[in-house]
Amino acid sequence: MYFVVKVTAGQERIAANMLQNRLSKEDAPIYSVLVVEGMRGYIIVEAEDEISVRSFITKERNIRGILPKALSEDEINKLVEVKNLSQMIEKGDTVEFTSGPFKGYKAKVIKVDEVKDDITVELMDVVVPIPITTKGSTTRVIQKASKAGE
């Protein structure tokens, strides 16, 4: 069964590492400790039952408690599903930077590297267009490339 444990926001990895270290020293019915990106303030613990989780997490720093309802395996699969943003971005799309030094700038995609999750873009509204390679997660699509057959 999977249980959601409340931790101090921003301390998810530290709390998970502490639990993992303690788990290596003790023999508890805890199977795994999971930190999910985007779930700020929570970690997931896979264990035999709720009582064993409660007894295992007591008196640990940065741990605030446990949610009363266990998660199903389908809910866990939705949380840990890898969402590759560069697969949604195609050559010719217009994107806008959401973070980094070019935040707010618009650019046209000239190349997509799905393996590395990188995109190469040329900034619009600049005098000299320079190709810039960045992670796909730092941009969002604002206009899809028009298809020739439509």
PyMOL CGO cylinders between C-alpha atoms (Angstrom):
from pymol import cmd
from pymol.cgo import CYLINDER

trace = [
    CYLINDER, 0.00, 0.00, 0.00, 1.10, 3.54, -0.69, 0.3, 1, 1, 1, 1, 1, 1,
    CYLINDER, 1.10, 3.54, -0.69, 0.84, 6.28, 1.93, 0.3, 1, 1, 1, 1, 1, 1,
    CYLINDER, 0.84, 6.28, 1.93, 1.33, 10.03, 1.55, 0.3, 1, 1, 1, 1, 1, 1,
    CYLINDER, 1.33, 10.03, 1.55, 3.58, 11.53, 4.23, 0.3, 1, 1, 1, 1, 1, 1,
    CYLINDER, 3.58, 11.53, 4.23, 3.51, 15.28, 4.90, 0.3, 1, 1, 1, 1, 1, 1,
    CYLINDER, 3.51, 15.28, 4.90, 6.96, 16.88, 5.15, 0.3, 1, 1, 1, 1, 1, 1,
    CYLINDER, 6.96, 16.88, 5.15, 8.29, 20.40, 5.40, 0.3, 1, 1, 1, 1, 1, 1,
    CYLINDER, 8.29, 20.40, 5.40, 7.91, 22.09, 2.00, 0.3, 1, 1, 1, 1, 1, 1,
    CYLINDER, 7.91, 22.09, 2.00, 11.20, 22.09, 0.13, 0.3, 1, 1, 1, 1, 1, 1,
    CYLINDER, 11.20, 22.09, 0.13, 12.67, 19.36, 2.34, 0.3, 1, 1, 1, 1, 1, 1,
    CYLINDER, 12.67, 19.36, 2.34, 11.21, 16.38, 0.47, 0.3, 1, 1, 1, 1, 1, 1,
    CYLINDER, 11.21, 16.38, 0.47, 14.54, 14.93, -0.69, 0.3, 1, 1, 1, 1, 1, 1,
    CYLINDER, 14.54, 14.93, -0.69, 16.20, 15.45, 2.70, 0.3, 1, 1, 1, 1, 1, 1,
    CYLINDER, 16.20, 15.45, 2.70, 13.32, 13.70, 4.50, 0.3, 1, 1, 1, 1, 1, 1,
    CYLINDER, 13.32, 13.70, 4.50, 13.34, 10.84, 1.99, 0.3, 1, 1, 1, 1, 1, 1,
    CYLINDER, 13.34, 10.84, 1.99, 17.11, 10.41, 2.38, 0.3, 1, 1, 1, 1, 1, 1,
    CYLINDER, 17.11, 10.41, 2.38, 16.77, 10.34, 6.19, 0.3, 1, 1, 1, 1, 1, 1,
    CYLINDER, 16.77, 10.34, 6.19, 14.07, 7.68, 5.95, 0.3, 1, 1, 1, 1, 1, 1,
    CYLINDER, 14.07, 7.68, 5.95, 16.13, 5.69, 3.45, 0.3, 1, 1, 1, 1, 1, 1,
    CYLINDER, 16.13, 5.69, 3.45, 19.20, 5.78, 5.73, 0.3, 1, 1, 1, 1, 1, 1,
    CYLINDER, 19.20, 5.78, 5.73, 17.12, 4.72, 8.71, 0.3, 1, 1, 1, 1, 1, 1,
    CYLINDER, 17.12, 4.72, 8.71, 15.57, 1.94, 6.63, 0.3, 1, 1, 1, 1, 1, 1,
    CYLINDER, 15.57, 1.94, 6.63, 19.00, 0.55, 5.74, 0.3, 1, 1, 1, 1, 1, 1,
    CYLINDER, 19.00, 0.55, 5.74, 19.84, 0.30, 9.47, 0.3, 1, 1, 1, 1, 1, 1,
    CYLINDER, 19.84, 0.30, 9.47, 16.51, -1.10, 10.67, 0.3, 1, 1, 1, 1, 1, 1,
    CYLINDER, 16.51, -1.10, 10.67, 14.35, -3.97, 9.49, 0.3, 1, 1, 1, 1, 1, 1,
    CYLINDER, 14.35, -3.97, 9.49, 10.95, -2.32, 8.99, 0.3, 1, 1, 1, 1, 1, 1,
    CYLINDER, 10.95, -2.32, 8.99, 8.10, -3.40, 6.69, 0.3, 1, 1, 1, 1, 1, 1,
    CYLINDER, 8.10, -3.40, 6.69, 8.76, -0.37, 4.45, 0.3, 1, 1, 1, 1, 1, 1,
    CYLINDER, 8.76, -0.37, 4.45, 9.36, -1.19, 0.79, 0.3, 1, 1, 1, 1, 1, 1,
    CYLINDER, 9.36, -1.19, 0.79, 10.15, 2.17, -0.84, 0.3, 1, 1, 1, 1, 1, 1,
    CYLINDER, 10.15, 2.17, -0.84, 10.29, 5.92, -0.35, 0.3, 1, 1, 1, 1, 1, 1,
    CYLINDER, 10.29, 5.92, -0.35, 9.34, 8.08, -3.32, 0.3, 1, 1, 1, 1, 1, 1,
    CYLINDER, 9.34, 8.08, -3.32, 9.76, 11.81, -4.00, 0.3, 1, 1, 1, 1, 1, 1,
    CYLINDER, 9.76, 11.81, -4.00, 7.49, 13.03, -6.82, 0.3, 1, 1, 1, 1, 1, 1,
    CYLINDER, 7.49, 13.03, -6.82, 8.40, 16.21, -8.69, 0.3, 1, 1, 1, 1, 1, 1,
    CYLINDER, 8.40, 16.21, -8.69, 5.59, 18.74, -8.35, 0.3, 1, 1, 1, 1, 1, 1,
    CYLINDER, 5.59, 18.74, -8.35, 4.25, 17.31, -5.08, 0.3, 1, 1, 1, 1, 1, 1,
    CYLINDER, 4.25, 17.31, -5.08, 5.69, 19.98, -2.82, 0.3, 1, 1, 1, 1, 1, 1,
    CYLINDER, 5.69, 19.98, -2.82, 5.50, 19.09, 0.85, 0.3, 1, 1, 1, 1, 1, 1,
    CYLINDER, 5.50, 19.09, 0.85, 4.73, 15.40, 0.38, 0.3, 1, 1, 1, 1, 1, 1,
    CYLINDER, 4.73, 15.40, 0.38, 6.57, 12.11, -0.14, 0.3, 1, 1, 1, 1, 1, 1,
    CYLINDER, 6.57, 12.11, -0.14, 5.12, 8.67, -0.80, 0.3, 1, 1, 1, 1, 1, 1,
    CYLINDER, 5.12, 8.67, -0.80, 6.00, 5.62, 1.28, 0.3, 1, 1, 1, 1, 1, 1,
    CYLINDER, 6.00, 5.62, 1.28, 5.20, 2.09, 0.17, 0.3, 1, 1, 1, 1, 1, 1,
    CYLINDER, 5.20, 2.09, 0.17, 4.61, -0.14, 3.18, 0.3, 1, 1, 1, 1, 1, 1,
    CYLINDER, 4.61, -0.14, 3.18, 2.73, -3.12, 4.53, 0.3, 1, 1, 1, 1, 1, 1,
    CYLINDER, 2.73, -3.12, 4.53, 0.21, -1.07, 6.53, 0.3, 1, 1, 1, 1, 1, 1,
    CYLINDER, 0.21, -1.07, 6.53, -0.44, 2.39, 7.97, 0.3, 1, 1, 1, 1, 1, 1,
    CYLINDER, -0.44, 2.39, 7.97, 0.64, 1.46, 11.49, 0.3, 1, 1, 1, 1, 1, 1,
    CYLINDER, 0.64, 1.46, 11.49, 4.13, 0.47, 10.35, 0.3, 1, 1, 1, 1, 1, 1,
    CYLINDER, 4.13, 0.47, 10.35, 4.49, 3.80, 8.47, 0.3, 1, 1, 1, 1, 1, 1,
    CYLINDER, 4.49, 3.80, 8.47, 3.31, 5.80, 11.48, 0.3, 1, 1, 1, 1, 1, 1,
    CYLINDER, 3.31, 5.80, 11.48, 5.76, 4.04, 13.80, 0.3, 1, 1, 1, 1, 1, 1,
    CYLINDER, 5.76, 4.04, 13.80, 8.60, 4.40, 11.28, 0.3, 1, 1, 1, 1, 1, 1,
    CYLINDER, 8.60, 4.40, 11.28, 8.22, 8.16, 10.71, 0.3, 1, 1, 1, 1, 1, 1,
    CYLINDER, 8.22, 8.16, 10.71, 7.79, 9.21, 14.34, 0.3, 1, 1, 1, 1, 1, 1,
    CYLINDER, 7.79, 9.21, 14.34, 10.42, 11.54, 15.79, 0.3, 1, 1, 1, 1, 1, 1,
    CYLINDER, 10.42, 11.54, 15.79, 11.98, 12.27, 12.40, 0.3, 1, 1, 1, 1, 1, 1,
    CYLINDER, 11.98, 12.27, 12.40, 12.89, 15.82, 11.50, 0.3, 1, 1, 1, 1, 1, 1,
    CYLINDER, 12.89, 15.82, 11.50, 10.99, 17.59, 8.71, 0.3, 1, 1, 1, 1, 1, 1,
    CYLINDER, 10.99, 17.59, 8.71, 8.14, 15.04, 8.86, 0.3, 1, 1, 1, 1, 1, 1,
    CYLINDER, 8.14, 15.04, 8.86, 4.76, 16.46, 9.82, 0.3, 1, 1, 1, 1, 1, 1,
    CYLINDER, 4.76, 16.46, 9.82, 2.43, 13.45, 9.63, 0.3, 1, 1, 1, 1, 1, 1,
    CYLINDER, 2.43, 13.45, 9.63, 0.62, 11.06, 7.33, 0.3, 1, 1, 1, 1, 1, 1,
    CYLINDER, 0.62, 11.06, 7.33, -2.56, 11.43, 5.30, 0.3, 1, 1, 1, 1, 1, 1,
    CYLINDER, -2.56, 11.43, 5.30, -5.27, 9.01, 6.50, 0.3, 1, 1, 1, 1, 1, 1,
    CYLINDER, -5.27, 9.01, 6.50, -6.18, 7.58, 3.08, 0.3, 1, 1, 1, 1, 1, 1,
    CYLINDER, -6.18, 7.58, 3.08, -3.85, 5.24, 1.19, 0.3, 1, 1, 1, 1, 1, 1,
    CYLINDER, -3.85, 5.24, 1.19, -3.24, 5.74, -2.54, 0.3, 1, 1, 1, 1, 1, 1,
    CYLINDER, -3.24, 5.74, -2.54, -4.10, 3.14, -5.14, 0.3, 1, 1, 1, 1, 1, 1,
    CYLINDER, -4.10, 3.14, -5.14, -1.59, 1.89, -7.69, 0.3, 1, 1, 1, 1, 1, 1,
    CYLINDER, -1.59, 1.89, -7.69, -3.43, 3.75, -10.49, 0.3, 1, 1, 1, 1, 1, 1,
    CYLINDER, -3.43, 3.75, -10.49, -3.05, 7.05, -8.63, 0.3, 1, 1, 1, 1, 1, 1,
    CYLINDER, -3.05, 7.05, -8.63, 0.68, 6.39, -8.15, 0.3, 1, 1, 1, 1, 1, 1,
    CYLINDER, 0.68, 6.39, -8.15, 1.12, 5.60, -11.84, 0.3, 1, 1, 1, 1, 1, 1,
    CYLINDER, 1.12, 5.60, -11.84, -0.50, 8.94, -12.77, 0.3, 1, 1, 1, 1, 1, 1,
    CYLINDER, -0.50, 8.94, -12.77, 1.86, 10.79, -10.42, 0.3, 1, 1, 1, 1, 1, 1,
    CYLINDER, 1.86, 10.79, -10.42, 5.08, 9.19, -11.63, 0.3, 1, 1, 1, 1, 1, 1,
    CYLINDER, 5.08, 9.19, -11.63, 4.22, 9.18, -15.35, 0.3, 1, 1, 1, 1, 1, 1,
    CYLINDER, 4.22, 9.18, -15.35, 6.99, 10.90, -17.29, 0.3, 1, 1, 1, 1, 1, 1,
    CYLINDER, 6.99, 10.90, -17.29, 5.69, 13.83, -19.26, 0.3, 1, 1, 1, 1, 1, 1,
    CYLINDER, 5.69, 13.83, -19.26, 8.22, 14.73, -21.92, 0.3, 1, 1, 1, 1, 1, 1,
    CYLINDER, 8.22, 14.73, -21.92, 7.38, 18.28, -22.94, 0.3, 1, 1, 1, 1, 1, 1,
    CYLINDER, 7.38, 18.28, -22.94, 9.59, 18.27, -26.02, 0.3, 1, 1, 1, 1, 1, 1,
    CYLINDER, 9.59, 18.27, -26.02, 7.40, 15.57, -27.57, 0.3, 1, 1, 1, 1, 1, 1,
    CYLINDER, 7.40, 15.57, -27.57, 4.61, 18.14, -27.76, 0.3, 1, 1, 1, 1, 1, 1,
    CYLINDER, 4.61, 18.14, -27.76, 6.92, 20.70, -29.36, 0.3, 1, 1, 1, 1, 1, 1,
    CYLINDER, 6.92, 20.70, -29.36, 7.53, 20.34, -33.09, 0.3, 1, 1, 1, 1, 1, 1,
    CYLINDER, 7.53, 20.34, -33.09, 9.74, 22.06, -35.64, 0.3, 1, 1, 1, 1, 1, 1,
    CYLINDER, 9.74, 22.06, -35.64, 8.20, 25.34, -36.75, 0.3, 1, 1, 1, 1, 1, 1,
    CYLINDER, 8.20, 25.34, -36.75, 6.18, 25.95, -33.57, 0.3, 1, 1, 1, 1, 1, 1,
    CYLINDER, 6.18, 25.95, -33.57, 6.27, 29.34, -31.89, 0.3, 1, 1, 1, 1, 1, 1,
    CYLINDER, 6.27, 29.34, -31.89, 7.19, 29.10, -28.21, 0.3, 1, 1, 1, 1, 1, 1,
    CYLINDER, 7.19, 29.10, -28.21, 7.52, 31.52, -25.32, 0.3, 1, 1, 1, 1, 1, 1,
    CYLINDER, 7.52, 31.52, -25.32, 10.18, 31.21, -22.63, 0.3, 1, 1, 1, 1, 1, 1,
    CYLINDER, 10.18, 31.21, -22.63, 8.67, 30.73, -19.17, 0.3, 1, 1, 1, 1, 1, 1,
    CYLINDER, 8.67, 30.73, -19.17, 11.92, 30.91, -17.20, 0.3, 1, 1, 1, 1, 1, 1,
    CYLINDER, 11.92, 30.91, -17.20, 15.57, 31.77, -17.51, 0.3, 1, 1, 1, 1, 1, 1,
    CYLINDER, 15.57, 31.77, -17.51, 17.29, 34.82, -19.01, 0.3, 1, 1, 1, 1, 1, 1,
    CYLINDER, 17.29, 34.82, -19.01, 14.94, 34.92, -22.00, 0.3, 1, 1, 1, 1, 1, 1,
    CYLINDER, 14.94, 34.92, -22.00, 11.72, 34.83, -19.96, 0.3, 1, 1, 1, 1, 1, 1,
    CYLINDER, 11.72, 34.83, -19.96, 8.88, 36.41, -21.92, 0.3, 1, 1, 1, 1, 1, 1,
    CYLINDER, 8.88, 36.41, -21.92, 10.67, 36.23, -25.29, 0.3, 1, 1, 1, 1, 1, 1,
    CYLINDER, 10.67, 36.23, -25.29, 9.04, 34.48, -28.22, 0.3, 1, 1, 1, 1, 1, 1,
    CYLINDER, 9.04, 34.48, -28.22, 11.03, 32.14, -30.46, 0.3, 1, 1, 1, 1, 1, 1,
    CYLINDER, 11.03, 32.14, -30.46, 10.58, 29.82, -33.43, 0.3, 1, 1, 1, 1, 1, 1,
    CYLINDER, 10.58, 29.82, -33.43, 11.64, 26.17, -33.04, 0.3, 1, 1, 1, 1, 1, 1,
    CYLINDER, 11.64, 26.17, -33.04, 14.19, 25.08, -35.62, 0.3, 1, 1, 1, 1, 1, 1,
    CYLINDER, 14.19, 25.08, -35.62, 15.22, 21.70, -34.15, 0.3, 1, 1, 1, 1, 1, 1,
    CYLINDER, 15.22, 21.70, -34.15, 13.91, 19.25, -31.52, 0.3, 1, 1, 1, 1, 1, 1,
    CYLINDER, 13.91, 19.25, -31.52, 16.13, 16.68, -29.78, 0.3, 1, 1, 1, 1, 1, 1,
    CYLINDER, 16.13, 16.68, -29.78, 13.71, 14.29, -28.03, 0.3, 1, 1, 1, 1, 1, 1,
    CYLINDER, 13.71, 14.29, -28.03, 16.47, 12.13, -26.55, 0.3, 1, 1, 1, 1, 1, 1,
    CYLINDER, 16.47, 12.13, -26.55, 18.03, 15.00, -24.58, 0.3, 1, 1, 1, 1, 1, 1,
    CYLINDER, 18.03, 15.00, -24.58, 14.73, 16.93, -24.20, 0.3, 1, 1, 1, 1, 1, 1,
    CYLINDER, 14.73, 16.93, -24.20, 16.44, 19.91, -25.87, 0.3, 1, 1, 1, 1, 1, 1,
    CYLINDER, 16.44, 19.91, -25.87, 15.07, 22.33, -28.43, 0.3, 1, 1, 1, 1, 1, 1,
    CYLINDER, 15.07, 22.33, -28.43, 16.96, 24.76, -30.64, 0.3, 1, 1, 1, 1, 1, 1,
    CYLINDER, 16.96, 24.76, -30.64, 15.14, 28.04, -31.26, 0.3, 1, 1, 1, 1, 1, 1,
    CYLINDER, 15.14, 28.04, -31.26, 15.70, 31.39, -32.93, 0.3, 1, 1, 1, 1, 1, 1,
    CYLINDER, 15.70, 31.39, -32.93, 14.49, 34.42, -31.01, 0.3, 1, 1, 1, 1, 1, 1,
    CYLINDER, 14.49, 34.42, -31.01, 11.91, 36.58, -32.77, 0.3, 1, 1, 1, 1, 1, 1,
    CYLINDER, 11.91, 36.58, -32.77, 11.94, 40.37, -32.62, 0.3, 1, 1, 1, 1, 1, 1,
    CYLINDER, 11.94, 40.37, -32.62, 15.73, 40.60, -32.48, 0.3, 1, 1, 1, 1, 1, 1,
    CYLINDER, 15.73, 40.60, -32.48, 18.05, 42.23, -35.00, 0.3, 1, 1, 1, 1, 1, 1,
    CYLINDER, 18.05, 42.23, -35.00, 20.34, 39.22, -35.45, 0.3, 1, 1, 1, 1, 1, 1,
    CYLINDER, 20.34, 39.22, -35.45, 18.65, 35.81, -35.04, 0.3, 1, 1, 1, 1, 1, 1,
    CYLINDER, 18.65, 35.81, -35.04, 20.97, 33.53, -33.07, 0.3, 1, 1, 1, 1, 1, 1,
    CYLINDER, 20.97, 33.53, -33.07, 20.14, 29.85, -32.52, 0.3, 1, 1, 1, 1, 1, 1,
    CYLINDER, 20.14, 29.85, -32.52, 19.75, 29.00, -28.83, 0.3, 1, 1, 1, 1, 1, 1,
    CYLINDER, 19.75, 29.00, -28.83, 19.57, 25.46, -27.43, 0.3, 1, 1, 1, 1, 1, 1,
    CYLINDER, 19.57, 25.46, -27.43, 17.56, 25.05, -24.25, 0.3, 1, 1, 1, 1, 1, 1,
    CYLINDER, 17.56, 25.05, -24.25, 15.52, 22.48, -22.34, 0.3, 1, 1, 1, 1, 1, 1,
    CYLINDER, 15.52, 22.48, -22.34, 11.97, 21.96, -23.56, 0.3, 1, 1, 1, 1, 1, 1,
    CYLINDER, 11.97, 21.96, -23.56, 10.63, 22.50, -20.05, 0.3, 1, 1, 1, 1, 1, 1,
    CYLINDER, 10.63, 22.50, -20.05, 11.68, 26.17, -20.06, 0.3, 1, 1, 1, 1, 1, 1,
    CYLINDER, 11.68, 26.17, -20.06, 9.20, 27.00, -22.83, 0.3, 1, 1, 1, 1, 1, 1,
    CYLINDER, 9.20, 27.00, -22.83, 5.54, 26.68, -23.65, 0.3, 1, 1, 1, 1, 1, 1,
    CYLINDER, 5.54, 26.68, -23.65, 3.93, 26.45, -27.08, 0.3, 1, 1, 1, 1, 1, 1,
    CYLINDER, 3.93, 26.45, -27.08, 1.92, 29.52, -27.99, 0.3, 1, 1, 1, 1, 1, 1,
    CYLINDER, 1.92, 29.52, -27.99, 1.29, 28.65, -31.65, 0.3, 1, 1, 1, 1, 1, 1,
    CYLINDER, 1.29, 28.65, -31.65, 1.57, 25.31, -33.41, 0.3, 1, 1, 1, 1, 1, 1,
    CYLINDER, 1.57, 25.31, -33.41, 3.19, 25.11, -36.85, 0.3, 1, 1, 1, 1, 1, 1,
    CYLINDER, 3.19, 25.11, -36.85, 0.60, 25.02, -39.62, 0.3, 1, 1, 1, 1, 1, 1,
    CYLINDER, 0.60, 25.02, -39.62, 0.48, 21.77, -41.57, 0.3, 1, 1, 1, 1, 1, 1,
    CYLINDER, 0.48, 21.77, -41.57, 0.93, 21.97, -45.35, 0.3, 1, 1, 1, 1, 1, 1,
    CYLINDER, 0.93, 21.97, -45.35, -1.98, 19.59, -46.04, 0.3, 1, 1, 1, 1, 1, 1,
    CYLINDER, -1.98, 19.59, -46.04, -4.59, 21.55, -44.03, 0.3, 1, 1, 1, 1, 1, 1,
]
cmd.load_cgo(trace, "trace")
